[in-house]
Amino acid sequence: MKKLNLFIFLMFSSFGLFFVSTQQQSKAAAVDRQTQTQLHDYLKSHHINGVMLVNGKGSKAITITNNETTNNKQLVKANRLFPTASLQKIVTGTAIYQLAQKKQLGWDTSLNTYFPQIDGSEDIAIRELMNHTSGLVNNDRPALPLRGQKQQITYMLEHMRNDHVHTWDYQDVDYELLAAIISKQVHLSYNTYIHQRFAKPLHLNQIKDFSEVTPKQVPQPMDPAISWHQVTVTTSSDFGAGNLFMSPNNYWKFIYNEVLGNSKMTTEFYQQAKKQEVAYFGGVYFDGDIIRANGSIPGYNCCFIANYKTKKMVMLFSNNIDYLTLKAASDDLLHNYMGA
């Protein structure tokens, strides 16, 4: 009997060690020098002024830099603020998920609960805002930067329309509304809540609202036709979907910890996304085990691609390419680097 017990104990111990070993092996390793050189060569050959972030030791990122200018004002750096654009949507989506986990709202909660004045709000659920099937449209931009959350929400409500068609349509207004819902639910401004919930615990010291940012804190666009006025008008009207500036390093830290570190959330988002015409939910597209997102405003383009099971990830931030070039680079990284 004692021998049998010992055998069972050793068997389970061996299984346990194998399981732990397998789990450790499944996590992304630090990127080797050869691969770093290849990624740098990609940036150089495509004349991309910017930085790539890839896996370093543990949760740290390795920065790969290519400079297509000697003008310090135009250099993209890992610790320099950068407009997140649509990469902010996963921040908003994560905040919504956490409120859902606390039972403060649900995927089927009606928009009417928060904004009954919106046409057809009783037929729009939070799920439809999260996956861009709400039917709401707003492509207007203000003449001047919007100042403060109240003005941002007022502008959004005045300029949106409802097509009453619940099919896929990528609209920033969906995430602007989600940001406004977060604010109403927690009785704080959206920016304050994001700082309290994410920035403070993760020590994200390089995250600011557009209104707090000066041009010298951000790499200036290499396209001389892009003005700072355009940048602030765009970011001010993308409340919850692009109003925040973060350094690439801080954005990496957020994604690695709050998104890739929460397998329950990524699994839930995947389950929601796969039911849709376009596999998108919570701010990211899904392709098997891969999540990805692009961000674009005048003068700035960025993206990230990650395996949410292994935590292998790559990010790109640039201020001299257009959106079509960003999409091509993102696809190249997906297939040639991520192996998807």
C-alpha positions in Angstrom: 0.0 0.0 0.0 2.9 2.3 0.9 4.6 1.5 -2.4 1.4 2.3 -4.3 1.0 5.6 -2.5 4.6 6.5 -3.2 4.1 5.6 -6.9 1.0 7.8 -7.1 2.8 10.6 -5.3 5.8 10.5 -7.7 3.5 10.2 -10.7 1.6 13.4 -9.8 4.8 15.2 -8.8 6.3 14.4 -12.2 3.1 15.6 -13.9 3.1 18.7 -11.9 6.7 19.4 -12.8 5.9 18.7 -16.5 2.9 21.1 -16.4 4.9 23.9 -14.8 7.7 23.3 -17.3 5.2 23.4 -20.2 3.6 26.5 -18.8 7.0 28.3 -18.5 8.0 27.2 -22.0 4.7 28.6 -23.4 5.6 32.2 -22.3 7.4 34.3 -24.9 11.2 34.4 -24.5 13.3 37.5 -24.9 13.9 38.3 -28.5 17.4 37.3 -29.7 19.9 39.7 -31.2 19.5 38.3 -34.7 15.7 38.9 -34.7 16.2 42.4 -33.3 18.6 43.1 -36.2 16.1 41.8 -38.7 13.3 44.0 -37.3 15.6 47.0 -37.4 16.5 46.2 -41.0 12.8 46.1 -41.8 12.3 49.6 -40.3 15.3 50.9 -42.2 14.5 49.4 -45.5 10.9 50.7 -45.3 12.1 54.1 -44.2 10.0 54.0 -41.0 10.9 56.7 -38.5 9.9 55.2 -35.2 10.3 52.4 -32.6 9.3 48.8 -32.3 8.8 47.1 -28.9 9.3 43.4 -28.5 9.6 41.0 -25.6 12.5 41.3 -23.3 13.1 39.6 -20.0 9.9 38.9 -18.1 7.4 41.7 -18.7 10.0 44.2 -19.9 10.2 45.4 -23.5 13.2 45.7 -25.8 13.2 48.8 -28.0 14.3 48.8 -31.6 14.8 52.3 -33.0 15.2 53.6 -36.5 15.7 57.3 -37.1 15.0 58.8 -40.6 15.7 62.3 -39.3 18.3 64.1 -37.2 15.7 66.6 -35.9 15.3 65.8 -32.2 11.8 67.2 -32.2 10.8 64.4 -34.6 12.4 61.4 -33.0 10.1 58.8 -31.6 11.3 57.4 -28.3 10.0 54.6 -26.1 9.7 57.0 -23.1 8.3 59.9 -25.1 4.5 60.6 -25.2 2.7 59.4 -28.3 -1.0 59.8 -29.3 -2.6 56.3 -28.7 -5.4 57.0 -31.2 -7.5 53.8 -31.5 -5.0 51.8 -29.5 -6.9 53.5 -26.6 -10.0 51.5 -27.3 -8.7 48.4 -25.5 -8.1 50.6 -22.4 -11.8 51.6 -22.5 -12.8 48.1 -23.3 -10.8 46.7 -20.4 -12.4 49.2 -18.0 -15.9 48.2 -19.2 -15.0 44.5 -18.7 -14.0 45.2 -15.1 -17.2 47.0 -14.4 -19.1 44.0 -15.9 -17.1 41.7 -13.6 -18.3 43.7 -10.7 -21.9 43.3 -11.9 -22.2 47.1 -12.3 -23.3 46.6 -15.9 -23.5 43.8 -18.5 -23.1 43.1 -22.2 -26.9 43.3 -22.5 -27.3 46.5 -20.6 -29.2 49.0 -22.7 -27.6 52.3 -23.8 -31.0 53.7 -22.7 -29.9 53.1 -19.1 -27.3 55.9 -19.4 -28.4 58.0 -22.4 -32.2 57.7 -23.0 -32.0 60.9 -25.1 -30.2 59.1 -28.0 -32.5 58.0 -30.8 -33.0 54.2 -30.6 -30.9 53.8 -27.4 -33.3 51.2 -26.1 -32.3 48.9 -29.0 -28.5 49.3 -28.4 -26.7 47.1 -25.9 -23.2 47.7 -24.5 -22.2 44.5 -26.4 -23.0 46.4 -29.7 -20.8 49.3 -28.7 -18.0 47.0 -27.8 -18.2 45.3 -31.2 -19.1 48.3 -33.5 -22.6 47.0 -34.4 -24.6 49.8 -32.7 -25.7 51.6 -35.8 -24.4 54.9 -34.5 -22.4 57.1 -36.7 -20.4 60.3 -36.1 -17.6 61.4 -38.5 -17.7 65.1 -37.7 -14.7 67.1 -36.2 -15.0 70.4 -34.3 -13.3 73.5 -35.6 -11.5 74.0 -32.3 -10.2 71.5 -29.7 -13.0 70.4 -27.3 -12.1 71.3 -23.7 -13.2 69.0 -20.9 -15.3 65.9 -20.7 -18.6 67.8 -20.6 -17.9 69.6 -23.8 -16.7 66.3 -25.4 -19.9 64.4 -24.5 -22.1 67.3 -25.6 -20.4 67.5 -29.0 -20.7 63.7 -29.4 -24.4 63.7 -28.6 -25.1 66.6 -30.9 -23.4 65.2 -33.9 -24.2 61.5 -33.9 -26.9 59.8 -35.8 -28.5 56.4 -35.7 -28.6 54.3 -38.9 -30.7 51.6 -37.1 -28.6 49.0 -38.9 -26.8 46.6 -36.5 -24.1 45.5 -38.8 -20.3 46.0 -38.5 -19.3 49.7 -38.8 -16.0 50.8 -37.2 -17.0 54.1 -35.4 -15.1 56.0 -32.7 -18.5 57.1 -31.3 -19.1 53.6 -29.9 -16.1 53.9 -27.6 -16.8 57.6 -26.9 -20.1 56.4 -25.5 -18.4 53.6 -23.5 -16.1 56.2 -21.9 -19.1 58.3 -21.0 -20.9 55.2 -19.6 -17.8 54.5 -17.4 -17.9 58.0 -16.1 -21.6 57.8 -15.2 -21.2 54.4 -13.6 -18.3 55.3 -11.4 -19.2 58.9 -10.7 -15.8 60.1 -11.8 -14.5 61.6 -15.0 -13.2 59.0 -17.5 -9.6 60.3 -17.3 -9.7 60.3 -13.5 -10.9 56.7 -13.4 -8.3 55.5 -16.0 -5.6 57.1 -13.8 -6.9 55.6 -10.6 -7.6 52.1 -12.0 -4.6 51.6 -14.3 -2.0 54.4 -14.2 -1.4 54.5 -10.5 -1.3 50.7 -9.8 0.9 50.1 -12.8 3.1 53.2 -12.2 2.3 54.6 -15.7 3.9 58.0 -15.3 3.8 58.8 -19.0 0.1 59.1 -19.7 -1.7 62.4 -20.3 -4.9 63.8 -21.7 -4.4 65.7 -24.9 -5.1 69.0 -23.1 -2.1 68.4 -20.8 0.3 67.8 -23.6 2.6 70.4 -25.2 4.1 69.9 -28.7 7.7 69.6 -27.3 6.6 66.5 -25.3 5.6 64.6 -28.4 7.6 63.7 -31.5 6.4 66.1 -34.1 5.0 64.7 -37.4 7.5 64.5 -40.2 4.9 65.6 -42.7 5.1 69.4 -42.6 1.4 69.7 -43.7 0.2 68.3 -40.4 -0.3 71.0 -37.8 -0.5 70.6 -34.0 -4.0 72.1 -34.3 -5.1 69.1 -36.4 -3.6 66.8 -33.8 -5.4 68.4 -30.9 -8.8 68.7 -32.7 -8.7 65.0 -33.6 -7.6 63.8 -30.1 -10.0 66.1 -28.3 -13.0 64.7 -30.2 -11.9 61.0 -29.8 -12.9 61.0 -26.1 -12.3 57.4 -24.8 -11.0 56.4 -28.3 -7.9 58.5 -28.7 -7.8 61.4 -26.3 -4.9 59.9 -24.3 -1.2 60.2 -25.0 1.1 57.5 -23.6 4.7 56.5 -24.1 5.3 53.3 -26.0 6.8 51.8 -22.8 3.7 52.7 -20.7 1.4 51.3 -23.4 3.4 48.0 -23.5 3.1 47.8 -19.7 -0.7 48.3 -19.8 -1.2 45.6 -22.5 1.2 43.1 -21.0 -0.3 43.4 -17.5 -4.0 44.3 -17.9 -4.8 42.5 -21.2 -2.3 39.6 -21.7 -2.2 39.1 -18.0 -6.0 38.6 -17.8 -6.7 35.3 -19.6 -10.3 35.3 -18.4 -10.9 38.7 -20.1 -9.2 37.8 -23.4 -11.1 34.5 -23.5 -14.4 36.3 -22.9 -13.6 38.9 -25.6 -12.7 36.0 -28.0 -16.0 34.3 -27.3 -17.9 37.5 -28.0 -15.8 38.3 -31.1 -16.2 35.0 -32.8 -20.0 35.4 -33.0 -19.6 38.5 -35.1 -19.3 39.2 -38.8 -15.9 40.8 -38.0 -14.0 39.2 -35.1 -13.6 42.3 -33.0 -14.5 43.0 -29.4 -13.4 45.3 -26.6 -10.9 47.3 -28.8 -9.1 44.5 -30.6 -9.4 42.2 -33.6 -9.0 38.4 -33.1 -7.3 35.9 -35.3 -7.1 32.6 -33.5 -4.8 33.3 -30.5 -3.7 36.6 -31.9 -5.2 40.0 -30.9 -4.2 43.1 -32.8 -5.2 46.8 -33.2 -4.1 49.8 -35.3 -4.1 53.4 -34.3 -4.1 56.4 -36.7 -4.5 60.1 -36.5 -3.0 62.8 -38.8 0.8 62.5 -38.6 0.9 59.4 -36.3 0.4 55.7 -36.8 0.8 52.8 -34.4 -0.2 49.2 -33.9 0.3 46.2 -31.7 0.0 42.4 -32.3 0.1 39.9 -29.5 -0.5 36.2 -28.8 -2.8 36.4 -25.8 -1.8 32.9 -24.7 2.0 33.1 -24.9 2.3 36.9 -24.4 4.6 37.2 -27.5 4.0 40.8 -28.7 5.3 43.5 -31.0 4.4 47.1 -31.2 5.1 49.8 -33.7 5.0 53.6 -33.3 5.8 55.9 -36.2 5.4 59.6 -37.2 6.3 59.4 -40.9 4.1 56.8 -42.4 0.4 56.8 -43.6 -2.3 54.4 -42.6 -1.9 52.1 -45.6 1.8 51.7 -44.8 0.9 51.0 -41.2 -1.5 48.3 -42.3 1.0 46.7 -44.6 3.7 46.8 -41.8 1.2 45.3 -39.3 0.4 42.5 -41.8 4.1 41.8 -42.3 4.7 41.6 -38.6 1.7 39.3 -38.2 2.9 36.8 -40.7 6.7 37.1 -40.6 7.3 37.8 -36.9 4.3 36.4 -35.1 4.0 33.5 -37.5 0.3 33.8 -38.0 
